[in-house]
Amino acid sequence: MAYSGQDRTRRIASEIRKQLAELLQHEADDPAFQGVTLTAARVSRDLSCATIYFTLMGEHEQDAGKEVMQKLQHAAGYLRRQIARGMKIRTVPQLRFFYDESIERASKIENLIDRALHGNDFSG
């Protein structure tokens, strides 16, 4: 079973993502967290660090992702303690949050393709 370590880190990442989503949806007091959608979670091999990617749903200002990322980083200790209550592992990884721009980039590319197919102007 060469992949058992990878499977374990994937399961832990999935559980962390699930619990964080629940916490942000039901227990977060900050209204900035209302539009947060967790897109991915990755855990290091030694389980010391979990990298969480998120995006914002709906309309938002250009710098909103950075602001929410800072707020999530500020709340990381609290969120980690809450996750520790529900997980059966010795140590819950440190949480690091990053704004996931891939959905926005994909949308821009899709718009460019649509405009190219329909012969629209590319300026602006």
C-alpha positions as CSV (number, residue, x, y, z in Angstrom):
1,M,0.0,0.0,0.0
2,A,2.3,2.7,-1.2
3,Y,-0.5,5.3,-1.3
4,S,-1.8,5.0,2.2
5,G,0.0,8.1,3.4
6,Q,-1.4,10.2,0.5
7,D,-4.8,8.8,1.1
8,R,-4.6,9.8,4.8
9,T,-3.6,13.4,4.0
10,R,-6.4,13.6,1.4
11,R,-8.9,12.4,3.9
12,I,-7.7,14.9,6.5
13,A,-7.7,17.7,4.0
14,S,-11.3,16.8,3.0
15,E,-12.4,16.7,6.6
16,I,-10.7,20.0,7.4
17,R,-12.4,21.6,4.4
18,K,-15.8,20.2,5.4
19,Q,-15.5,21.4,9.0
20,L,-14.2,24.9,8.0
21,A,-17.2,25.3,5.6
22,E,-19.6,24.4,8.4
23,L,-17.8,26.8,10.8
24,L,-17.8,29.7,8.3
25,Q,-21.4,29.1,7.3
26,H,-22.9,28.7,10.8
27,E,-20.6,30.1,13.4
28,A,-18.7,33.0,11.9
29,D,-19.7,36.4,13.2
30,D,-17.9,38.4,10.5
31,P,-20.2,39.2,7.5
32,A,-17.2,39.1,5.2
33,F,-17.2,35.3,5.5
34,Q,-20.8,35.0,4.2
35,G,-19.7,34.8,0.5
36,V,-16.7,32.5,1.1
37,T,-16.6,29.2,-0.7
38,L,-13.8,26.8,0.0
39,T,-12.4,25.5,-3.3
40,A,-9.6,23.2,-2.1
41,A,-7.6,22.0,0.9
42,R,-4.2,20.5,0.9
43,V,-2.3,19.1,3.9
44,S,1.4,18.6,4.1
45,R,2.8,15.1,4.4
46,D,3.8,15.6,8.0
47,L,0.3,17.1,8.7
48,S,1.9,20.3,10.1
49,C,0.2,22.7,7.7
50,A,-3.1,22.8,5.8
51,T,-3.4,25.2,2.9
52,I,-7.0,26.3,2.2
53,Y,-8.1,27.9,-1.0
54,F,-11.2,30.0,-1.2
55,T,-13.2,32.2,-3.5
56,L,-15.9,34.7,-3.1
57,M,-19.3,34.2,-4.6
58,G,-21.3,37.1,-6.0
59,E,-20.2,40.6,-6.8
60,H,-17.3,42.0,-4.8
61,E,-14.7,44.7,-4.9
62,Q,-11.4,44.0,-6.5
63,D,-9.4,43.8,-3.2
64,A,-12.1,41.9,-1.3
65,G,-10.2,38.6,-1.7
66,K,-7.1,40.1,0.1
67,E,-9.2,41.5,2.9
68,V,-11.1,38.3,3.5
69,M,-7.8,36.4,3.4
70,Q,-6.4,38.6,6.1
71,K,-9.5,38.1,8.2
72,L,-9.3,34.3,7.8
73,Q,-5.6,34.4,8.7
74,H,-6.5,36.4,11.8
75,A,-9.2,33.8,12.7
76,A,-7.0,30.8,11.9
77,G,-6.2,30.0,15.6
78,Y,-9.9,30.0,16.6
79,L,-10.9,28.0,13.5
80,R,-8.1,25.5,14.2
81,R,-9.3,25.0,17.8
82,Q,-12.8,24.4,16.6
83,I,-11.7,21.9,14.1
84,A,-9.6,20.1,16.8
85,R,-12.8,19.4,18.7
86,G,-14.3,17.4,15.9
87,M,-11.3,15.6,14.5
88,K,-9.6,12.5,15.9
89,I,-6.0,13.3,15.1
90,R,-3.2,14.1,17.5
91,T,-2.4,17.5,16.1
92,V,-4.5,19.7,13.8
93,P,-2.4,21.4,11.1
94,Q,-1.7,25.1,11.1
95,L,-4.2,26.8,8.7
96,R,-3.0,29.0,5.8
97,F,-5.6,30.7,3.6
98,F,-5.1,31.8,0.0
99,Y,-7.6,33.5,-2.3
100,D,-8.2,31.2,-5.3
101,E,-8.3,33.4,-8.5
102,S,-8.7,30.4,-10.9
103,I,-12.5,30.8,-11.2
104,E,-12.1,34.5,-12.1
105,R,-9.4,33.7,-14.6
106,A,-11.5,31.0,-16.2
107,S,-14.4,33.4,-16.5
108,K,-12.2,36.0,-18.2
109,I,-10.9,33.4,-20.6
110,E,-14.4,32.2,-21.3
111,N,-15.5,35.8,-22.1
112,L,-12.6,36.3,-24.4
113,I,-13.5,33.1,-26.3
114,D,-17.1,34.1,-26.5
115,R,-16.1,37.5,-27.9
116,A,-13.8,35.9,-30.4
117,L,-16.4,33.5,-31.6
118,H,-18.9,36.2,-32.0
119,G,-16.5,38.7,-33.6
120,N,-16.7,41.3,-30.9
121,D,-14.0,44.0,-30.2
122,F,-11.3,43.0,-27.7
123,S,-10.5,46.5,-26.5
124,G,-11.5,47.2,-22.9
